[in-house]
Amino acid sequence: MADTQQVDQKAERRVAKLAKQINSFAKSHGGAEGQVAYIGERGARIVLVGEDGGWGDLVAPSYEIAEKAVEKSGITRHESFDGEFAAKVTTGPYEWKRMAGIQIGG
């Protein structure tokens, strides 16, 4: 029983930490929206898009923890990263250079 409580407490601390990071991102970008994507054994990726077009992501150790963190933060959650949500992302020279580098083997 004690082991289960420790796991639950650890998960709740991780949820709280992720929610705090999400809220910090939202505050820095005039608000935010997000999407949770399963990434296999590594857990889940929380993709964040700010109202100013800035974006970022966080990795949670499980899909459940990611969902709880997004819910706790209070941001709008999208089921997929497409359409109007994806169109809100602003990319700059860094992203274009990086994407081009991937295409040409860099």
C-alpha positions in Angstrom: 0.0 0.0 0.0 2.8 2.4 0.9 4.4 1.8 -2.6 1.1 2.7 -4.3 0.9 5.9 -2.3 4.4 6.9 -3.2 3.7 6.3 -6.9 0.5 8.4 -6.7 2.3 11.2 -4.8 5.1 11.2 -7.4 2.6 11.3 -10.3 0.7 14.2 -8.6 3.9 16.1 -8.1 4.8 15.6 -11.8 1.3 16.7 -12.8 1.6 19.9 -10.7 5.1 20.6 -12.1 3.9 20.2 -15.7 0.8 22.3 -15.1 3.0 25.0 -13.6 5.3 24.9 -16.7 2.2 25.1 -19.0 0.9 28.1 -17.1 4.2 29.8 -17.3 4.3 29.3 -21.1 0.7 30.6 -21.3 1.6 33.7 -19.3 4.6 34.4 -21.5 2.7 34.0 -24.7 -0.6 35.8 -23.9 -2.5 32.5 -23.4 -2.0 29.0 -24.8 -3.7 26.0 -26.3 -2.4 22.5 -26.3 -2.6 18.9 -27.7 -1.4 15.7 -26.1 0.2 13.0 -28.3 1.2 9.5 -27.2 4.9 8.9 -28.0 5.3 5.3 -27.0 7.2 4.0 -24.0 8.6 7.5 -23.4 5.1 8.8 -22.5 3.3 11.7 -24.0 4.1 15.0 -25.6 2.2 18.1 -24.7 2.4 20.5 -27.7 1.7 24.1 -26.7 0.8 27.0 -29.0 0.7 30.5 -27.6 -1.7 33.3 -28.6 1.3 35.1 -30.1 2.2 32.1 -32.3 5.1 30.9 -30.1 5.2 27.2 -29.5 6.9 24.6 -27.4 6.4 21.2 -26.0 6.8 19.2 -22.8 7.2 15.5 -22.3 5.2 13.7 -19.6 6.1 10.1 -18.4 2.6 8.9 -19.3 -0.4 10.0 -21.3 -2.5 10.1 -18.2 -0.2 12.5 -16.4 -0.1 14.7 -19.5 -3.9 14.8 -19.7 -4.1 15.7 -16.0 -1.5 18.4 -16.3 -3.3 20.0 -19.3 -6.6 19.8 -17.4 -5.1 21.3 -14.2 -3.6 24.2 -16.2 -7.0 25.1 -17.6 -5.8 25.6 -21.2 -7.9 24.6 -24.2 -7.0 21.1 -25.4 -7.3 20.0 -29.0 -7.6 16.4 -30.0 -5.3 16.8 -33.0 -2.6 19.1 -34.3 -4.2 20.3 -37.5 -6.4 23.0 -39.1 -6.9 26.2 -37.3 -4.8 25.1 -34.3 -1.7 24.3 -36.4 -2.1 27.5 -38.4 -1.6 29.5 -35.2 2.1 28.5 -35.0 4.5 31.2 -36.1 7.8 29.9 -37.5 10.9 31.9 -38.0 14.3 31.6 -39.6 15.5 29.1 -37.1 12.7 26.7 -37.8 13.0 27.0 -41.5 16.8 26.5 -41.4 16.4 23.5 -39.1 13.7 21.9 -41.3 15.8 22.5 -44.4 18.8 21.0 -42.7 16.8 17.8 -41.9 15.8 17.6 -45.6 19.4 17.8 -46.8 20.9 15.6 -44.2 22.0 18.3 -41.7 
